[in-house]
């Protein structure tokens, strides 16, 4: 092997070892992964029970976090919980006793049906109603359009 070839080979080894040490350093400086890998979160239900009624004080904020109209979310929750209810200012009032954990499960189900894209799983979606009154979930990330059930 010539001196020139030997020097070139030695330089390549030094460059690769330097690169690998820089790569190790970069990985070491990366922040720890979050326990939950989702970037999308929303508040838990806050409220209380008054007699036979359930009062939720942050349902409008949850709807805002989900990017949906509060009326749509309330209508879904009323249907899923088989209860009557209404808005009273900023509070949602259900005509029956419903636990917060039950409502939180129903909101997660709502998010999976009406917020998250079924193809890419991202929450960057909108609800569109076409001229035939069919509601579709349109993903802004991947462009998928999927019909979703309408809430009556």
Buried (B, 14 or more C-beta within 10 A) or exposed (E): EEEEEEEEEEEEEEEEEEEEEEEEEEEEEEEEEEEEEEEBEBEEBEBEBEEEBBBBBBBBBBBBBBBBEBEBBBBBBBEBBEBEBEEEEEBBBBBEEBEBEBBBEBBEEBBEBBBBBEEEEBBBBEBEEEEEEEBBBBBEEEEBEEEBEEBE
